[in-house]
Amino acid sequence: MKFGYTITYVPDVPQSLAFFGDAFGFATRFLHESGTYGELESGETTLAFAAEDLGEANFPGGHVSAHASPQPLGMEIALVTEDVAAAHAHAIACGARELSPPTERPWGQVVSYLRCPDGLLVELCTPMAG
């Protein structure tokens, strides 16, 4: 078994794909003609977005919408970069909301937190020292 996908349910799949492209430089790999499912070129593990309507169909009891939740959901997408401060500022300029500015952690990693327009929580971080 291997980890293949992270799929997040969002109100507007093309808009989330565009934001991740503009803010973080990920190219769109695939967008279904219906606009209800799309994937980014994100490395070995696929980062994908699905329409909230699909989430409602998949989960008859419903789900918590990240964009409607006043607080971030209890999960994050971590993106690794050598320059957290520049990536953080660029993401804010593209429409993300700052939750925590770039801060050096006791273990030496620089970390920041953002909330994307679709409500997703993103951690920007430097690589872990090996």
All heavy atoms as an XYZ file, in Angstrom:
966
protein
N       0.846     -1.174      0.000
C       0.000      0.000      0.000
C       0.892      1.237      0.000
O       1.971      1.237      0.584
C      -0.884      0.002      1.249
C      -1.877      1.117      1.224
S      -3.247      1.043      2.386
C      -3.676     -0.647      2.481
N       0.418      2.284     -0.652
C       1.122      3.567     -0.612
C       0.098      4.690     -0.596
O      -1.049      4.518     -1.008
C       2.088      3.714     -1.780
C       1.423      3.953     -3.122
C       2.465      4.224     -4.194
C       1.784      4.734     -5.449
N       2.721      5.222     -6.421
N       0.513      5.820     -0.105
C      -0.341      6.996     -0.022
C      -0.430      7.610     -1.409
O       0.573      8.020     -1.984
C       0.249      7.969      0.984
C      -0.566      9.197      1.240
C      -1.944      9.142      1.352
C       0.045     10.422      1.397
C      -2.695     10.271      1.602
C      -0.689     11.570      1.657
C      -2.050     11.490      1.759
N      -1.628      7.682     -1.967
C      -1.792      8.135     -3.335
C      -2.384      9.514     -3.519
O      -1.949     10.266     -4.385
N      -3.405      9.866     -2.724
C      -4.142     11.108     -2.936
C      -4.485     11.784     -1.610
O      -4.763     11.111     -0.634
C      -5.500     10.845     -3.611
C      -5.443     10.326     -5.002
C      -5.284      8.973     -5.257
C      -5.585     11.190     -6.079
C      -5.254      8.487     -6.544
C      -5.557     10.704     -7.380
C      -5.387      9.352     -7.605
O      -5.357      8.876     -8.883
N      -4.526     13.089     -1.648
C      -5.264     13.884     -0.681
C      -6.312     14.608     -1.510
O      -5.964     15.332     -2.459
C      -4.361     14.897      0.049
O      -3.413     14.191      0.838
C      -5.189     15.815      0.948
N      -7.573     14.373     -1.193
C      -8.671     15.018     -1.924
C      -9.408     15.910     -0.938
O      -9.823     15.456      0.128
C      -9.635     13.981     -2.523
C      -8.880     13.049     -3.477
C     -10.790     14.683     -3.242
C      -9.694     11.869     -3.965
N      -9.555     17.163     -1.289
C     -10.279     18.090     -0.438
C     -11.539     18.550     -1.156
O     -11.522     18.783     -2.367
C      -9.407     19.302     -0.057
O      -9.013     19.971     -1.240
C      -8.166     18.861      0.704
N     -12.609     18.647     -0.415
C     -13.894     19.091     -0.963
C     -13.988     20.602     -0.826
O     -13.817     21.144      0.263
C     -15.046     18.374     -0.248
C     -15.035     16.895     -0.554
C     -14.381     15.991      0.269
C     -15.640     16.407     -1.711
C     -14.338     14.647     -0.034
C     -15.602     15.058     -2.025
C     -14.949     14.184     -1.184
O     -14.892     12.848     -1.492
N     -14.221     21.253     -1.935
C     -14.192     22.714     -2.009
C     -15.411     23.220     -2.769
O     -16.019     22.492     -3.546
C     -12.891     23.194     -2.695
C     -11.661     22.815     -1.880
C     -12.770     22.660     -4.113
N     -15.775     24.485     -2.561
C     -16.938     25.027     -3.256
C     -16.737     25.206     -4.759
O     -17.679     25.121     -5.530
C     -17.187     26.383     -2.598
C     -16.202     26.544     -1.524
C     -15.255     25.403     -1.558
N     -15.488     25.458     -5.202
C     -15.231     25.761     -6.609
C     -13.889     25.151     -7.002
O     -12.830     25.720     -6.711
C     -15.230     27.275     -6.801
C     -15.130     27.696     -8.250
O     -14.353     27.090     -9.009
O     -15.825     28.652     -8.621
N     -13.920     23.993     -7.641
C     -12.698     23.254     -7.984
C     -11.768     24.082     -8.877
O     -10.581     24.222     -8.558
C     -13.038     21.884     -8.607
C     -11.790     21.209     -9.153
C     -13.736     20.993     -7.579
N     -12.248     24.652     -9.997
C     -11.326     25.440    -10.832
C     -10.688     26.605    -10.077
O      -9.517     26.916    -10.276
C     -12.210     25.936    -11.983
C     -13.307     24.915    -12.074
C     -13.563     24.508    -10.638
N     -11.452     27.223     -9.185
C     -10.913     28.339     -8.410
C      -9.813     27.862     -7.451
O      -8.790     28.532     -7.305
C     -12.043     29.020     -7.636
C     -11.626     30.286     -6.931
C     -12.818     30.973     -6.282
O     -13.697     30.333     -5.735
N     -12.837     32.280     -6.357
N      -9.999     26.705     -6.818
C      -8.961     26.175     -5.930
C      -7.712     25.793     -6.708
O      -6.590     26.062     -6.274
C      -9.486     24.971     -5.139
O     -10.454     25.385     -4.196
N      -7.886     25.182     -7.873
C      -6.746     24.851     -8.720
C      -5.988     26.122     -9.112
O      -4.750     26.157     -9.063
C      -7.201     24.101     -9.974
C      -7.746     22.689     -9.781
C      -8.394     22.194    -11.067
C      -6.667     21.725     -9.308
N      -6.711     27.143     -9.490
C      -6.082     28.406     -9.894
C      -5.348     29.044     -8.723
O      -4.216     29.532     -8.883
C      -7.131     29.364    -10.458
N      -5.953     29.040     -7.532
C      -5.289     29.617     -6.368
C      -3.982     28.889     -6.077
O      -2.938     29.516     -5.872
C      -6.193     29.589     -5.125
C      -5.451     30.007     -3.896
C      -5.192     31.347     -3.644
C      -4.959     29.063     -3.002
C      -4.460     31.736     -2.534
C      -4.230     29.434     -1.891
C      -3.978     30.781     -1.649
N      -4.006     27.552     -6.050
C      -2.792     26.793     -5.761
C      -1.739     26.994     -6.853
O      -0.543     26.945     -6.575
C      -3.108     25.309     -5.539
C      -3.404     24.988     -4.104
C      -4.616     25.348     -3.532
C      -2.475     24.346     -3.305
C      -4.895     25.080     -2.206
C      -2.736     24.062     -1.976
C      -3.948     24.433     -1.423
N      -2.180     27.243     -8.071
C      -1.239     27.573     -9.137
C      -0.611     28.936     -8.924
O       0.612     29.082     -8.966
N      -1.444     29.937     -8.682
C      -0.951     31.302     -8.489
C      -0.115     31.436     -7.225
O       0.963     32.026     -7.241
C      -2.122     32.295     -8.423
C      -2.885     32.414     -9.723
O      -2.361     32.010    -10.783
O      -4.035     32.902     -9.670
N      -0.621     30.901     -6.125
C       0.016     31.113     -4.822
C       1.242     30.238     -4.606
O       2.223     30.678     -3.993
C      -0.997     30.863     -3.697
N       1.206     29.003     -5.106
C       2.257     28.048     -4.764
C       2.971     27.457     -5.981
O       3.896     26.658     -5.821
C       1.674     26.918     -3.911
C       0.957     27.415     -2.683
C      -0.395     27.157     -2.503
C       1.619     28.137     -1.708
C      -1.067     27.604     -1.372
C       0.959     28.598     -0.580
C      -0.389     28.328     -0.404
N       2.531     27.807     -7.181
C       3.228     27.378     -8.376
C       2.909     25.980     -8.878
O       3.626     25.445     -9.722
N       1.821     25.370     -8.398
C       1.447     24.037     -8.854
C       0.634     24.138    -10.143
O      -0.366     24.844    -10.196
C       0.597     23.309     -7.806
C       1.367     22.915     -6.574
C       1.153     23.560     -5.370
C       2.293     21.889     -6.619
C       1.847     23.200     -4.240
C       3.002     21.512     -5.487
C       2.779     22.171     -4.289
N       1.038     23.383    -11.157
C       0.287     23.339    -12.410
C      -0.887     22.375    -12.270
O      -0.814     21.392    -11.527
C       1.196     22.877    -13.550
N      -1.959     22.676    -12.983
C      -3.097     21.758    -13.028
C      -2.734     20.578    -13.910
O      -2.329     20.753    -15.053
C      -4.345     22.472    -13.572
O      -4.704     23.521    -12.659
C      -5.520     21.512    -13.718
N      -2.870     19.375    -13.361
C      -2.627     18.139    -14.121
C      -3.885     17.718    -14.854
O      -3.842     17.239    -15.970
C      -2.196     17.023    -13.178
C      -2.053     15.681    -13.893
C      -1.800     14.500    -12.988
N      -0.871     14.821    -11.934
C      -0.664     14.060    -10.873
N      -1.315     12.937    -10.717
N       0.194     14.418     -9.949
N      -5.045     17.892    -14.185
C      -6.295     17.379    -14.743
C      -7.452     18.165    -14.164
O      -7.462     18.464    -12.968
C      -6.441     15.892    -14.369
C      -7.785     15.311    -14.723
C      -8.098     14.965    -16.024
C      -8.748     15.104    -13.742
C      -9.338     14.431    -16.345
C      -9.989     14.574    -14.048
C     -10.279     14.240    -15.354
N      -8.403     18.508    -14.985
C      -9.671     19.078    -14.549
C     -10.757     18.403    -15.362
O     -10.765     18.495    -16.604
C      -9.721     20.598    -14.745
C     -11.051     21.268    -14.410
C     -11.442     21.055    -12.946
C     -11.002     22.753    -14.737
N     -11.661     17.707    -14.688
C     -12.757     17.032    -15.385
C     -13.632     18.077    -16.062
O     -13.815     19.191    -15.550
C     -13.582     16.202    -14.392
C     -14.604     15.349    -15.058
N     -15.896     15.779    -15.287
C     -14.524     14.102    -15.580
C     -16.572     14.829    -15.903
N     -15.755     13.787    -16.098
N     -14.172     17.713    -17.227
C     -14.996     18.651    -17.998
C     -16.178     19.189    -17.202
O     -16.679     20.276    -17.477
C     -15.469     18.007    -19.297
C     -16.373     16.809    -19.087
C     -16.675     16.046    -20.371
O     -15.870     16.076    -21.307
O     -17.740     15.419    -20.412
N     -16.638     18.459    -16.195
C     -17.742     18.924    -15.354
C     -17.298     20.012    -14.380
O     -18.129     20.696    -13.791
C     -18.322     17.753    -14.556
O     -17.372     17.285    -13.600
N     -15.990     20.143    -14.185
C     -15.470     21.113    -13.217
C     -15.590     20.654    -11.776
O     -15.327     21.425    -10.865
N     -15.962     19.388    -11.563
C     -16.204     18.918    -10.200
C     -15.032     18.137     -9.600
O     -15.096     17.743     -8.444
C     -17.455     18.018    -10.136
O     -17.257     16.875    -10.977
C     -18.694     18.792    -10.573
N     -13.968     17.918    -10.383
C     -12.804     17.208     -9.866
C     -11.570     17.659    -10.626
O     -11.596     17.787    -11.853
C     -12.964     15.687    -10.018
C     -11.754     14.930     -9.509
C     -11.593     14.680     -8.154
C     -10.756     14.514    -10.384
C     -10.468     14.010     -7.680
C      -9.632     13.845     -9.915
C      -9.493     13.603     -8.566
O      -8.379     12.952     -8.098
N     -10.493     17.908     -9.885
C      -9.245     18.316    -10.516
C      -8.049     17.918     -9.679
O      -8.161     17.715     -8.465
N      -6.905     17.809    -10.338
C      -5.662     17.420     -9.682
C      -4.554     18.397    -10.040
O      -4.547     18.969    -11.136
C      -5.224     16.025    -10.129
C      -6.201     14.933     -9.806
C      -5.794     13.572    -10.339
O      -4.782     13.465    -11.080
O      -6.497     12.601    -10.012
N      -3.604     18.527     -9.122
C      -2.421     19.348     -9.347
C      -1.215     18.470     -9.604
O      -1.153     17.332     -9.148
C      -2.140     20.210     -8.111
C      -3.179     21.257     -7.754
C      -2.865     21.871     -6.400
C      -3.235     22.335     -8.831
N      -0.223     19.011    -10.305
C       1.094     18.391    -10.420
C       1.798     18.687     -9.102
O       2.324     19.767     -8.906
C       1.877     18.999    -11.593
C       1.348     18.658    -12.949
C       1.617     17.213    -13.354
O       2.382     16.509    -12.650
O       1.046     16.791    -14.363
N       1.756     17.730     -8.191
C       2.242     17.995     -6.834
C       3.263     16.982     -6.340
O       3.482     16.868     -5.144
C       1.052     18.062     -5.867
O       0.282     16.881     -5.937
N       3.850     16.224     -7.243
C       4.840     15.242     -6.828
C       4.237     13.855     -6.776
O       3.243     13.561     -7.436
N       4.847     12.989     -5.972
C       4.426     11.586     -5.932
C       3.014     11.412     -5.379
O       2.265     10.556     -5.831
C       5.407     10.776     -5.089
C       5.130      9.286     -5.158
C       6.199      8.455     -4.499
O       7.373      8.843     -4.532
O       5.846      7.403     -3.951
N       2.635     12.215     -4.416
C       1.289     12.141     -3.850
C       0.435     13.217     -4.498
O       0.821     14.382     -4.531
C       1.314     12.333     -2.327
O       2.152     11.337     -1.753
C      -0.071     12.234     -1.734
N      -0.715     12.842     -5.008
C      -1.583     13.763     -5.733
C      -2.406     14.607     -4.775
O      -3.042     14.086     -3.861
C      -2.530     12.981     -6.662
O      -1.734     12.239     -7.577
C      -3.460     13.907     -7.421
N      -2.384     15.909     -4.992
C      -3.273     16.827     -4.291
C      -4.417     17.126     -5.244
O      -4.192     17.615     -6.359
C      -2.542     18.111     -3.898
C      -3.363     19.175     -3.195
C      -4.040     18.635     -1.936
C      -2.490     20.376     -2.845
N      -5.631     16.776     -4.821
C      -6.796     16.909     -5.690
C      -7.907     17.670     -4.975
O      -7.935     17.759     -3.746
C      -7.299     15.518     -6.097
N      -8.817     18.191     -5.766
C      -9.977     18.912     -5.258
C     -11.223     18.312     -5.873
O     -11.248     17.988     -7.065
C      -9.889     20.399     -5.605
C      -8.657     21.059     -5.063
C      -7.520     21.183     -5.839
C      -8.627     21.533     -3.770
C      -6.380     21.772     -5.346
C      -7.495     22.121     -3.259
C      -6.364     22.248     -4.042
N     -12.259     18.175     -5.069
C     -13.550     17.682     -5.546
C     -14.631     18.651     -5.079
O     -14.524     19.262     -4.012
C     -13.823     16.278     -5.011
N     -15.677     18.770     -5.867
C     -16.778     19.672     -5.538
C     -17.505     19.189     -4.287
O     -17.648     17.987     -4.055
C     -17.753     19.751     -6.708
N     -17.945     20.125     -3.486
C     -18.673     19.770     -2.264
C     -19.918     18.947     -2.579
O     -20.314     18.113     -1.777
C     -19.006     21.016     -1.468
C     -17.740     21.609     -0.883
C     -17.985     22.564      0.240
O     -19.038     23.250      0.246
O     -17.123     22.621      1.130
N     -20.533     19.149     -3.740
C     -21.678     18.326     -4.129
C     -21.297     16.851     -4.200
O     -22.088     15.981     -3.841
C     -22.238     18.776     -5.477
C     -22.915     20.142     -5.401
O     -23.186     20.617     -4.278
O     -23.168     20.728     -6.470
N     -20.076     16.563     -4.660
C     -19.609     15.177     -4.682
C     -19.442     14.650     -3.267
O     -19.736     13.490     -2.986
C     -18.290     15.051     -5.448
C     -18.360     15.248     -6.953
C     -16.968     15.169     -7.564
C     -19.272     14.219     -7.596
N     -18.963     15.521     -2.375
C     -18.846     15.130     -0.968
C     -20.192     14.788     -0.376
O     -20.336     13.807      0.357
N     -21.184     15.571     -0.703
C     -22.528     15.290     -0.203
C     -23.039     13.958     -0.739
O     -23.705     13.206     -0.029
C     -23.493     16.425     -0.577
C     -23.193     17.750      0.115
C     -23.259     17.671      1.629
O     -24.145     16.993      2.185
O     -22.382     18.295      2.273
N     -22.710     13.650     -1.991
C     -23.130     12.374     -2.578
C     -22.365     11.202     -1.964
O     -22.926     10.126     -1.762
C     -22.919     12.400     -4.088
N     -21.090     11.415     -1.643
C     -20.260     10.352     -1.070
C     -20.566     10.092      0.402
O     -20.378      8.981      0.889
C     -18.774     10.695     -1.197
C     -18.291     10.653     -2.627
O     -18.900     10.015     -3.475
N     -17.199     11.335     -2.891
N     -21.016     11.108      1.113
C     -21.254     11.008      2.554
C     -22.683     11.426      2.858
O     -22.954     12.609      3.083
C     -20.271     11.900      3.323
C     -18.847     11.760      2.830
C     -18.199     12.819      2.224
C     -18.172     10.561      2.954
C     -16.907     12.700      1.757
C     -16.877     10.427      2.492
C     -16.235     11.496      1.889
N     -23.606     10.476      2.883
C     -25.018     10.808      3.065
C     -25.307     11.643      4.314
O     -26.258     12.408      4.323
C     -25.698      9.441      3.144
C     -24.773      8.514      2.438
C     -23.386      9.049      2.684
N     -24.458     11.538      5.327
C     -24.652     12.349      6.534
C     -24.049     13.732      6.427
O     -24.114     14.518      7.355
N     -23.450     14.036      5.272
C     -22.823     15.339      5.073
C     -21.378     15.346      5.528
O     -20.846     14.342      5.988
N     -20.734     16.497      5.407
C     -19.354     16.686      5.846
C     -19.185     18.132      6.295
O     -20.043     18.975      6.022
C     -18.366     16.326      4.727
C     -18.379     17.267      3.567
N     -19.321     17.209      2.569
C     -17.574     18.305      3.254
C     -19.092     18.165      1.691
N     -18.040     18.840      2.089
N     -18.105     18.407      6.981
C     -17.806     19.765      7.423
C     -17.093     20.481      6.278
O     -16.043     20.024      5.812
C     -16.910     19.765      8.684
C     -16.531     21.184      9.073
C     -17.613     19.057      9.828
N     -17.647     21.562      5.813
C     -17.046     22.344      4.736
C     -15.956     23.242      5.304
O     -16.220     24.044      6.208
C     -18.097     23.216      4.051
O     -19.079     22.413      3.437
N     -14.751     23.112      4.770
C     -13.632     23.911      5.274
C     -13.912     25.401      5.151
O     -13.612     26.168      6.062
C     -12.352     23.545      4.535
N     -14.507     25.825      4.043
C     -14.734     27.262      3.845
C     -15.808     27.813      4.786
O     -15.818     28.991      5.087
C     -15.094     27.562      2.387
C     -16.507     27.236      2.040
N     -16.924     25.949      1.781
C     -17.604     28.018      1.939
C     -18.216     25.959      1.522
N     -18.654     27.195      1.603
N     -16.712     26.965      5.250
C     -17.798     27.429      6.125
C     -17.435     27.337      7.600
O     -18.127     27.913      8.436
C     -19.065     26.619      5.846
N     -16.365     26.627      7.924
C     -15.958     26.456      9.312
C     -15.241     27.710      9.799
O     -14.314     28.189      9.142
C     -15.010     25.251      9.426
O     -14.511     25.150     10.735
N     -15.671     28.262     10.949
C     -14.990     29.463     11.446
C     -13.541     29.189     11.834
O     -12.712     30.086     11.796
C     -15.819     29.895     12.649
C     -16.639     28.712     13.021
C     -16.775     27.855     11.804
N     -13.236     27.969     12.185
C     -11.868     27.598     12.529
C     -11.355     26.604     11.495
O     -12.144     25.887     10.863
C     -11.813     26.958     13.910
C     -12.165     27.929     15.020
C     -12.067     27.249     16.362
O     -12.783     26.292     16.616
N     -11.189     27.754     17.200
N     -10.021     26.520     11.330
C      -9.484     25.534     10.394
C      -9.861     24.121     10.827
O      -9.998     23.838     12.017
C      -7.975     25.730     10.487
C      -7.767     27.045     11.140
C      -8.983     27.317     11.963
N     -10.023     23.258      9.841
C     -10.279     21.857     10.138
C      -9.053     21.235     10.791
O      -7.954     21.774     10.699
C     -10.640     21.103      8.856
C     -11.871     21.606      8.118
C     -12.095     20.780      6.857
C     -13.097     21.558      9.004
N      -9.208     20.091     11.396
C      -8.118     19.429     12.105
C      -7.188     18.672     11.194
O      -6.803     17.547     11.510
N      -6.849     19.248     10.065
C      -5.877     18.671      9.133
C      -5.252     19.798      8.341
O      -5.826     20.876      8.218
C      -6.538     17.668      8.183
C      -7.577     18.269      7.284
S      -7.862     17.387      5.735
C      -6.290     17.435      4.955
N      -4.055     19.541      7.839
C      -3.381     20.577      7.059
C      -2.702     19.957      5.868
O      -2.440     18.751      5.831
C      -2.349     21.308      7.909
C      -1.193     20.439      8.337
C      -0.228     21.147      9.264
O      -0.681     21.720     10.275
O       0.979     21.102      8.984
N      -2.395     20.792      4.906
C      -1.564     20.430      3.771
C      -0.240     21.138      4.006
O      -0.211     22.361      4.154
C      -2.211     20.886      2.447
C      -3.525     20.155      2.237
C      -1.263     20.665      1.280
C      -4.374     20.728      1.136
N       0.846     20.382      4.086
C       2.165     20.966      4.331
C       2.933     21.055      3.020
O       3.049     20.065      2.295
C       2.933     20.130      5.347
N       3.435     22.228      2.725
C       4.229     22.471      1.527
C       5.628     22.885      1.956
O       5.787     23.806      2.770
C       3.589     23.561      0.666
C       2.139     23.303      0.235
C       1.586     24.502     -0.526
C       2.043     22.041     -0.598
N       6.635     22.217      1.426
C       8.023     22.434      1.833
C       8.694     23.387      0.860
O       8.596     23.221     -0.363
C       8.777     21.087      1.881
C      10.223     21.296      2.305
C       8.070     20.116      2.820
N       9.379     24.379      1.403
C      10.077     25.384      0.606
C      11.306     25.861      1.366
O      11.315     25.850      2.606
C       9.148     26.572      0.277
O       9.879     27.545     -0.490
C       8.598     27.238      1.520
N      12.306     26.286      0.636
C      13.514     26.837      1.278
C      13.262     28.245      1.822
O      13.943     28.676      2.744
C      14.681     26.867      0.282
C      15.155     25.503     -0.155
C      15.815     24.688      0.957
O      16.307     25.273      1.940
O      15.831     23.451      0.832
N      12.292     28.985      1.256
C      12.049     30.373      1.646
C      10.585     30.544      2.082
O       9.730     30.958      1.298
C      12.389     31.312      0.493
C      12.423     32.774      0.907
O      11.921     33.121      2.002
O      12.955     33.587      0.113
N      10.332     30.211      3.332
C       8.967     30.280      3.867
C       8.452     31.717      3.851
O       7.304     31.968      3.479
C       8.891     29.675      5.288
C       7.542     29.956      5.933
C       9.170     28.176      5.235
N       9.292     32.683      4.233
C       8.830     34.077      4.307
C       8.347     34.573      2.949
O       7.273     35.184      2.848
C       9.944     34.968      4.854
N       9.099     34.303      1.888
C       8.697     34.756      0.548
C       7.442     34.022      0.083
O       6.523     34.647     -0.460
C       9.833     34.549     -0.447
N       7.379     32.715      0.304
C       6.200     31.938     -0.107
C       4.968     32.386      0.662
O       3.866     32.482      0.102
C       6.455     30.450      0.102
N       5.138     32.668      1.934
C       4.047     33.124      2.800
C       3.497     34.466      2.286
O       2.289     34.621      2.107
C       4.582     33.248      4.230
C       3.583     33.622      5.248
N       2.842     32.697      5.949
C       3.198     34.832      5.725
C       2.053     33.315      6.798
N       2.244     34.613      6.677
N       4.397     35.417      2.044
C       3.980     36.740      1.561
C       3.292     36.628      0.205
O       2.274     37.296     -0.042
C       5.190     37.671      1.479
N       3.812     35.782     -0.680
C       3.213     35.623     -2.002
C       1.810     35.022     -1.899
O       0.878     35.475     -2.578
C       4.106     34.760     -2.895
C       3.570     34.604     -4.269
N       3.547     35.630     -5.187
C       2.999     33.546     -4.883
C       2.997     35.211     -6.311
N       2.649     33.939     -6.157
N       1.646     34.020     -1.038
C       0.328     33.403     -0.868
C      -0.686     34.411     -0.334
O      -1.844     34.429     -0.775
C       0.427     32.195      0.059
N      -0.272     35.258      0.579
C      -1.162     36.306      1.101
C      -1.541     37.275     -0.026
O      -2.709     37.646     -0.168
C      -0.525     37.037      2.291
C      -0.474     36.096      3.503
C      -1.280     38.320      2.626
C       0.323     36.621      4.668
N      -0.577     37.641     -0.849
C      -0.861     38.531     -1.978
C      -1.843     37.887     -2.960
O      -2.578     38.590     -3.653
C       0.441     38.903     -2.692
N      -1.882     36.559     -2.991
C      -2.787     35.829     -3.881
C      -4.150     35.550     -3.250
O      -5.021     34.968     -3.893
C      -2.148     34.509     -4.307
S      -0.759     34.719     -5.425
N      -4.332     35.937     -1.972
C      -5.649     35.790     -1.352
C      -5.719     34.905     -0.129
O      -6.793     34.745      0.449
N      -4.603     34.318      0.298
C      -4.610     33.522      1.531
C      -4.688     34.458      2.739
O      -4.334     35.640      2.647
C      -3.359     32.658      1.623
N      -5.132     33.907      3.852
C      -5.215     34.668      5.109
C      -4.181     34.111      6.080
O      -4.085     32.901      6.281
C      -6.611     34.546      5.697
C      -6.841     35.408      6.919
C      -8.322     35.463      7.282
N      -8.949     34.171      7.359
C      -9.127     33.478      8.489
N      -8.711     33.948      9.644
N      -9.730     32.303      8.467
N      -3.410     34.988      6.673
C      -2.382     34.562      7.623
C      -3.003     34.082      8.927
O      -3.842     34.758      9.511
C      -1.428     35.723      7.918
C      -0.320     35.354      8.883
C       0.628     36.497      9.127
O       0.255     37.410      9.914
O       1.719     36.497      8.538
N      -2.565     32.915      9.370
C      -2.931     32.416     10.692
C      -1.748     32.510     11.641
O      -1.929     32.743     12.833
C      -3.418     30.969     10.610
C      -4.689     30.728      9.803
C      -5.038     29.251      9.804
C      -5.851     31.555     10.338
N      -0.545     32.305     11.122
C       0.674     32.374     11.919
C       1.818     32.766     10.994
O       2.038     32.104      9.985
C       0.950     31.017     12.579
O       2.163     31.036     13.285
N       2.556     33.821     11.325
C       3.655     34.253     10.458
C       4.812     33.250     10.508
O       4.870     32.398     11.405
C       4.059     35.595     11.043
C       3.717     35.483     12.492
C       2.461     34.653     12.537
N       5.746     33.362      9.581
C       6.907     32.480      9.611
C       7.646     32.605     10.954
O       7.962     33.710     11.391
C       7.772     32.987      8.458
C       6.800     33.628      7.510
C       5.758     34.246      8.403
N       7.852     31.469     11.573
C       8.480     31.413     12.896
C       9.466     30.260     12.924
O       9.138     29.159     12.472
C       7.410     31.176     13.987
O       6.411     32.193     13.878
C       8.008     31.200     15.373
N      10.656     30.501     13.457
C      11.610     29.408     13.610
C      11.232     28.589     14.832
O      11.062     29.122     15.922
C      13.045     29.912     13.730
C      14.023     28.750     13.731
C      15.463     29.161     13.539
O      15.718     30.307     13.128
O      16.335     28.318     13.805
N      11.092     27.305     14.641
C      10.722     26.373     15.708
C      11.978     25.902     16.436
O      13.076     25.969     15.886
C       9.958     25.171     15.134
C       8.706     25.550     14.379
C       7.716     26.229     15.267
N       6.491     26.481     14.508
C       5.450     27.076     15.002
N       5.436     27.499     16.240
N       4.378     27.266     14.252
N      11.827     25.412     17.668
C      12.999     24.980     18.447
C      13.850     23.925     17.739
O      15.047     23.826     17.983
C      12.388     24.415     19.730
C      11.067     25.092     19.852
C      10.597     25.334     18.441
N      13.269     23.152     16.844
C      14.022     22.110     16.142
C      14.691     22.637     14.875
O      15.277     21.881     14.113
C      13.125     20.908     15.824
C      11.850     21.263     15.116
C      11.648     21.341     13.764
C      10.609     21.614     15.711
N      10.369     21.729     13.474
C       9.682     21.901     14.678
C      10.155     21.723     17.045
C       8.369     22.274     14.913
C       8.844     22.097     17.265
C       7.979     22.367     16.211
N      14.586     23.963     14.630
C      15.295     24.595     13.525
C      14.496     24.812     12.261
O      14.962     25.477     11.346
N      13.314     24.296     12.193
C      12.476     24.446     11.004
C      11.728     25.780     11.068
O      11.282     26.200     12.133
C      11.483     23.285     10.961
C      10.764     23.123      9.664
C       9.845     21.904      9.677
O       9.287     21.539     10.705
N       9.684     21.277      8.530
N      11.587     26.461      9.926
C      10.767     27.671      9.835
C       9.395     27.239      9.334
O       9.286     26.513      8.344
C      11.388     28.716      8.892
C      10.461     29.927      8.737
C      12.758     29.142      9.399
N       8.345     27.687     10.038
C       6.980     27.250      9.758
C       6.039     28.449      9.784
O       6.175     29.347     10.623
C       6.518     26.212     10.824
C       5.076     25.816     10.612
C       7.422     24.992     10.805
N       5.066     28.457      8.862
C       3.977     29.437      8.908
C       2.681     28.714      8.570
O       2.696     27.604      8.038
C       4.218     30.587      7.932
O       4.001     30.192      6.595
N       1.567     29.360      8.904
C       0.253     28.779      8.601
C      -0.615     29.809      7.902
O      -0.652     30.980      8.288
C      -0.441     28.304      9.879
C       0.246     27.108     10.484
C       1.186     27.269     11.495
C      -0.018     25.820     10.024
C       1.836     26.177     12.050
C       0.631     24.720     10.568
C       1.555     24.908     11.571
O       2.196     23.824     12.097
N      -1.339     29.337      6.885
C      -2.239     30.156      6.088
C      -3.577     29.452      5.948
O      -3.651     28.227      6.005
C      -1.667     30.348      4.672
C      -0.300     30.978      4.547
C       0.298     30.650      3.186
C      -0.408     32.470      4.758
N      -4.593     30.233      5.715
C      -5.893     29.667      5.348
C      -6.207     30.143      3.940
O      -6.221     31.338      3.646
C      -6.973     30.132      6.327
C      -8.251     29.340      6.172
C      -8.842     28.967      7.499
N     -10.037     28.164      7.295
C     -11.129     28.276      8.010
N     -11.175     29.130      9.012
N     -12.166     27.515      7.762
N      -6.426     29.177      3.051
C      -6.692     29.471      1.646
C      -8.114     29.999      1.482
O      -8.964     29.799      2.350
C      -6.519     28.204      0.817
S      -4.850     27.542      0.908
N      -8.416     30.646      0.364
C      -9.778     31.139      0.142
C     -10.844     30.045      0.227
O     -11.986     30.323      0.594
C      -9.711     31.739     -1.265
C      -8.286     32.137     -1.426
C      -7.498     31.083     -0.697
N     -10.482     28.791     -0.088
C     -11.454     27.697      0.013
C     -11.515     27.096      1.412
O     -12.203     26.114      1.646
C     -11.178     26.613     -1.031
C      -9.775     26.043     -0.938
O      -9.123     26.170      0.112
O      -9.313     25.463     -1.937
N     -10.800     27.707      2.370
C     -10.854     27.289      3.768
C      -9.785     26.313      4.188
O      -9.648     26.018      5.383
N      -9.004     25.786      3.255
C      -7.991     24.795      3.602
C      -6.859     25.419      4.407
O      -6.443     26.545      4.162
C      -7.431     24.143      2.345
C      -8.450     23.412      1.492
C      -7.790     22.856      0.239
C      -9.099     22.289      2.282
N      -6.342     24.651      5.341
C      -5.211     25.053      6.166
C      -3.935     24.575      5.487
O      -3.812     23.392      5.156
C      -5.337     24.436      7.555
C      -4.165     24.634      8.523
C      -3.935     26.106      8.813
C      -4.457     23.860      9.818
N      -3.004     25.503      5.249
C      -1.730     25.159      4.626
C      -0.610     25.558      5.559
O      -0.571     26.685      6.070
C      -1.564     25.865      3.258
C      -0.138     25.721      2.736
C      -2.546     25.293      2.256
N       0.286     24.608      5.791
C       1.546     24.894      6.495
C       2.614     25.058      5.445
O       2.744     24.237      4.532
C       1.929     23.736      7.407
C       3.308     23.878      8.003
C       3.792     22.666      8.774
O       2.965     21.849      9.230
O       5.022     22.510      8.898
N       3.382     26.140      5.541
C       4.577     26.296      4.745
C       5.748     26.044      5.684
O       5.771     26.564      6.800
C       4.665     27.713      4.168
C       3.539     28.117      3.225
C       3.696     29.570      2.806
C       3.503     27.213      2.011
N       6.705     25.236      5.249
C       7.804     24.890      6.135
C       9.069     24.634      5.358
O       9.037     24.258      4.187
C       7.453     23.673      6.981
S       7.078     22.185      6.037
N      10.200     24.866      6.021
C      11.482     24.493      5.448
C      11.659     22.994      5.635
O      10.972     22.370      6.463
C      12.626     25.254      6.135
O      12.553     25.061      7.554
C      12.579     26.742      5.802
N      12.557     22.388      4.857
C      12.796     20.958      5.032
C      13.279     20.642      6.445
O      13.957     21.477      7.067
C      13.877     20.645      4.002
C      13.850     21.780      3.022
C      13.368     22.957      3.784
N      12.947     19.468      6.921
C      13.454     19.009      8.213
C      14.937     18.691      8.054
O      15.338     18.093      7.059
C      12.718     17.757      8.684
C      11.296     18.016      9.114
S      11.160     18.954     10.637
C      11.785     17.795     11.826
N      15.711     19.091      9.046
C      17.143     18.753      9.027
C      17.287     17.261      9.230
O      16.615     16.667     10.059
C      17.873     19.525     10.110
N      18.104     16.636      8.415
C      18.268     15.186      8.491
C      19.457     14.846      9.253
O      19.868     14.092      9.930
